[in-house]
Amino acid sequence: MEMTHGFASNVVPFARKSQAMIFPAITQVDAYWEGLRNGRLMPDRSEVDPRGMENALEFAFMLECVAPGVARVRIAGMHLNDLLGMEVRGMPLTALFEPAARERVAEVLARITNTPHVADLRLSSGRGVGRALLTAQMYLAPLSNQGQDTGRMLGCLQSDGRIGRTPRRFGLDQVQMRRIVSSSGKATGPGDTPAPHAARPELAENAATFGPAPEPPARHLRLVKGKGETA
Protein backbone atom coordinates (compact mmCIF):
# COMPACT_ATOMS: atom_id res chain seq x y z
CA MET A 1 0.00 0.00 0.00
CA GLU A 2 1.33 3.39 -0.91
CA MET A 3 1.70 5.62 2.12
CA THR A 4 0.50 9.22 2.08
CA HIS A 5 3.22 11.81 1.66
CA GLY A 6 3.10 15.05 3.55
CA PHE A 7 4.12 16.68 6.80
CA ALA A 8 1.91 15.84 9.74
CA SER A 9 0.14 18.97 10.93
CA ASN A 10 -0.54 17.67 14.43
CA VAL A 11 1.35 15.83 17.13
CA VAL A 12 1.45 12.08 16.46
CA PRO A 13 2.51 9.16 18.66
CA PHE A 14 6.21 9.12 17.90
CA ALA A 15 7.11 5.55 18.80
CA ARG A 16 4.12 3.35 18.13
CA LYS A 17 4.39 -0.08 19.71
CA SER A 18 4.65 -1.95 16.43
CA GLN A 19 7.34 0.37 15.08
CA ALA A 20 9.26 0.16 18.36
CA MET A 21 9.38 -3.62 18.01
CA ILE A 22 10.63 -3.50 14.41
CA PHE A 23 13.04 -0.58 14.87
CA PRO A 24 14.15 -0.62 18.54
CA ALA A 25 17.26 1.48 17.85
CA ILE A 26 15.03 4.42 16.85
CA THR A 27 13.20 4.22 20.17
CA GLN A 28 16.45 4.12 22.12
CA VAL A 29 18.03 7.11 20.37
CA ASP A 30 14.84 9.16 20.73
CA ALA A 31 14.67 8.35 24.45
CA TYR A 32 18.35 9.22 24.84
CA TRP A 33 17.92 12.58 23.07
CA GLU A 34 14.86 13.43 25.17
CA GLY A 35 16.75 12.56 28.35
CA LEU A 36 19.67 14.76 27.32
CA ARG A 37 17.56 17.80 26.57
CA ASN A 38 15.78 17.48 29.96
CA GLY A 39 13.10 20.06 29.19
CA ARG A 40 15.30 22.39 27.16
CA LEU A 41 14.74 23.09 23.49
CA MET A 42 17.58 20.71 22.58
CA PRO A 43 20.83 19.33 24.02
CA ASP A 44 24.27 20.44 22.88
CA ARG A 45 26.35 18.20 20.63
CA SER A 46 29.15 18.22 23.24
CA GLU A 47 26.86 16.35 25.65
CA VAL A 48 26.40 13.32 23.40
CA ASP A 49 27.90 10.27 25.10
CA PRO A 50 27.74 7.12 22.96
CA ARG A 51 27.50 4.94 26.06
CA GLY A 52 24.00 6.31 26.61
CA MET A 53 22.80 4.59 23.43
CA GLU A 54 25.26 1.70 23.20
CA ASN A 55 22.72 -0.81 21.87
CA ALA A 56 21.92 1.53 18.97
CA LEU A 57 25.43 2.63 17.96
CA GLU A 58 25.47 0.49 14.83
CA PHE A 59 22.52 2.50 13.50
CA ALA A 60 23.28 5.96 14.91
CA PHE A 61 24.94 8.87 13.17
CA MET A 62 25.65 12.57 13.54
CA LEU A 63 25.21 15.23 10.89
CA GLU A 64 26.77 18.63 10.36
CA CYS A 65 24.59 21.30 8.76
CA VAL A 66 26.68 22.97 6.05
CA ALA A 67 23.95 24.97 4.25
CA PRO A 68 20.16 25.39 4.45
CA GLY A 69 18.68 21.95 3.81
CA VAL A 70 22.13 20.36 3.41
CA ALA A 71 23.81 18.14 6.01
CA ARG A 72 26.82 15.85 5.73
CA VAL A 73 27.68 12.79 7.79
CA ARG A 74 30.35 13.37 10.43
CA ILE A 75 29.96 10.17 12.45
CA ALA A 76 28.22 6.98 11.36
CA GLY A 77 27.52 3.50 12.62
CA MET A 78 28.37 0.55 10.39
CA HIS A 79 24.77 -0.04 9.30
CA LEU A 80 24.88 3.05 7.06
CA ASN A 81 28.08 1.78 5.43
CA ASP A 82 26.45 -1.62 4.94
CA LEU A 83 23.46 -0.07 3.18
CA LEU A 84 25.56 1.85 0.66
CA GLY A 85 28.38 -0.65 0.45
CA MET A 86 30.90 2.12 1.07
CA GLU A 87 32.15 4.55 3.70
CA VAL A 88 29.53 7.26 4.27
CA ARG A 89 31.53 9.75 6.32
CA GLY A 90 31.71 13.11 4.63
CA MET A 91 28.81 12.29 2.32
CA PRO A 92 25.57 14.30 2.24
CA LEU A 93 22.61 12.63 3.92
CA THR A 94 20.78 12.67 0.59
CA ALA A 95 23.23 10.04 -0.71
CA LEU A 96 21.07 7.52 1.15
CA PHE A 97 18.00 8.54 -0.86
CA GLU A 98 16.76 8.11 -4.39
CA PRO A 99 16.99 11.28 -6.51
CA ALA A 100 13.21 11.81 -6.46
CA ALA A 101 13.23 12.01 -2.64
CA ARG A 102 16.17 14.37 -2.17
CA GLU A 103 14.33 17.67 -2.48
CA ARG A 104 11.85 16.50 0.13
CA VAL A 105 14.68 15.42 2.45
CA ALA A 106 16.20 18.89 2.11
CA GLU A 107 12.86 20.37 3.21
CA VAL A 108 12.85 18.10 6.26
CA LEU A 109 16.41 19.12 7.20
CA ALA A 110 15.56 22.81 6.88
CA ARG A 111 12.48 22.41 9.03
CA ILE A 112 14.39 20.58 11.76
CA THR A 113 16.91 23.40 12.06
CA ASN A 114 14.66 26.41 11.49
CA THR A 115 11.72 25.73 13.79
CA PRO A 116 13.01 23.31 15.31
CA HIS A 117 11.42 19.87 14.93
CA VAL A 118 12.22 16.21 15.41
CA ALA A 119 11.57 14.13 12.29
CA ASP A 120 10.47 10.52 11.85
CA LEU A 121 10.88 9.28 8.25
CA ARG A 122 9.42 6.03 6.91
CA LEU A 123 11.50 4.70 4.03
CA SER A 124 11.52 1.88 1.51
CA SER A 125 13.92 0.50 -1.08
CA GLY A 126 12.30 -1.48 -3.89
CA ARG A 127 12.98 -4.95 -5.23
CA GLY A 128 15.51 -5.58 -7.96
CA VAL A 129 18.16 -8.02 -9.08
CA GLY A 130 19.76 -9.31 -5.88
CA ARG A 131 17.51 -7.04 -3.84
CA ALA A 132 14.44 -7.80 -1.77
CA LEU A 133 12.04 -5.12 -0.54
CA LEU A 134 13.72 -3.22 2.29
CA THR A 135 11.86 -0.96 4.70
CA ALA A 136 13.49 1.41 7.14
CA GLN A 137 12.91 4.17 9.63
CA MET A 138 15.07 7.27 10.07
CA TYR A 139 15.09 9.57 13.09
CA LEU A 140 16.56 13.09 13.07
CA ALA A 141 16.82 15.45 16.04
CA PRO A 142 18.60 18.81 16.39
CA LEU A 143 21.64 19.53 18.54
CA SER A 144 22.94 22.96 19.38
CA ASN A 145 26.56 23.75 18.55
CA GLN A 146 28.23 25.10 21.69
CA GLY A 147 24.84 26.41 22.76
CA GLN A 148 24.52 28.81 19.83
CA ASP A 149 22.60 27.20 16.96
CA THR A 150 21.43 23.92 15.47
CA GLY A 151 24.73 23.12 13.85
CA ARG A 152 24.45 19.36 14.36
CA MET A 153 21.81 16.64 14.23
CA LEU A 154 21.65 13.29 15.97
CA GLY A 155 20.18 10.59 13.77
CA CYS A 156 19.38 6.91 13.57
CA LEU A 157 18.63 4.70 10.57
CA GLN A 158 17.49 1.11 10.99
CA SER A 159 16.25 -1.16 8.23
CA ASP A 160 14.13 -4.30 8.25
CA GLY A 161 14.98 -6.96 5.67
CA ARG A 162 17.99 -8.35 3.85
CA ILE A 163 20.22 -5.65 2.40
CA GLY A 164 21.32 -7.70 -0.60
CA ARG A 165 23.15 -6.00 -3.46
CA THR A 166 24.36 -2.51 -2.62
CA PRO A 167 24.02 0.38 -2.75
CA ARG A 168 20.52 0.52 -1.27
CA ARG A 169 18.92 3.93 -1.56
CA PHE A 170 15.51 4.81 -0.21
CA GLY A 171 12.33 6.47 -1.28
CA LEU A 172 10.52 8.67 1.24
CA ASP A 173 7.13 7.14 2.06
CA GLN A 174 6.00 9.23 5.03
CA VAL A 175 7.22 12.11 7.17
CA GLN A 176 6.07 12.88 10.70
CA MET A 177 7.30 16.03 12.41
CA ARG A 178 7.23 16.79 16.13
CA ARG A 179 7.53 20.44 17.14
CA ILE A 180 9.92 21.00 20.04
CA VAL A 181 9.24 23.43 22.88
CA SER A 182 11.08 23.97 26.13
CA SER A 183 9.54 23.01 29.48
CA SER A 184 8.42 26.63 29.84
CA GLY A 185 6.30 26.17 26.72
CA LYS A 186 8.35 28.65 24.71
CA ALA A 187 10.32 27.88 21.59
CA THR A 188 13.38 29.59 23.05
CA GLY A 189 16.87 29.51 21.64
CA PRO A 190 19.03 26.48 22.35
CA GLY A 191 21.37 28.41 24.62
CA ASP A 192 18.68 30.10 26.77
CA THR A 193 18.58 27.38 29.41
CA PRO A 194 21.78 26.16 31.07
CA ALA A 195 22.75 22.61 30.24
CA PRO A 196 21.91 20.14 33.05
CA HIS A 197 25.10 18.16 32.43
CA ALA A 198 28.63 19.46 32.10
CA ALA A 199 30.16 18.57 28.76
CA ARG A 200 32.87 15.93 29.06
CA PRO A 201 35.39 16.36 26.23
CA GLU A 202 36.50 12.74 26.34
CA LEU A 203 32.92 11.62 25.68
CA ALA A 204 31.81 14.37 23.35
CA GLU A 205 31.62 14.43 19.56
CA ASN A 206 35.09 15.96 19.33
CA ALA A 207 36.68 12.85 20.85
CA ALA A 208 38.73 10.66 18.53
CA THR A 209 36.21 7.84 18.46
CA PHE A 210 32.93 6.71 19.92
CA GLY A 211 34.05 3.51 21.59
CA PRO A 212 32.04 0.28 21.77
CA ALA A 213 30.37 -1.07 24.88
CA PRO A 214 32.63 -3.41 26.89
CA GLU A 215 30.18 -6.34 26.89
CA PRO A 216 29.00 -7.40 24.42
CA PRO A 217 31.31 -5.77 21.85
CA ALA A 218 29.50 -3.12 19.84
CA ARG A 219 30.52 -1.45 16.60
CA HIS A 220 31.85 2.04 17.15
CA LEU A 221 31.05 5.37 15.60
CA ARG A 222 33.91 7.17 13.96
CA LEU A 223 34.61 10.90 14.03
CA VAL A 224 34.74 12.46 10.58
CA LYS A 225 37.03 15.44 10.09
CA GLY A 226 38.15 17.09 6.90
CA LYS A 227 41.68 18.33 6.46
CA GLY A 228 42.28 21.29 8.73
CA GLU A 229 38.79 21.03 10.24
CA THR A 230 38.05 21.42 13.93
CA ALA A 231 35.10 19.85 15.71
Protein Blocks (a to p, Z undefined) as FASTA:
>chain_A
ZZdedddfbdcdfbgfklmmmmmmlmmmmmmmmmmnnopabdcfklpcfklmmmmmmmgc
cdddfbghiacdfbdcfklmmmnopafehiafklmpcfklmmmmmmmmmmmmmmmccddd
dddddddehiacdddddddddddeehlacfbccdddddedjebjaddddddfbdcddddd
dfkopacdfklpccfbdcdfklmmkbmbdcddfbacdddddddddehiaZZ
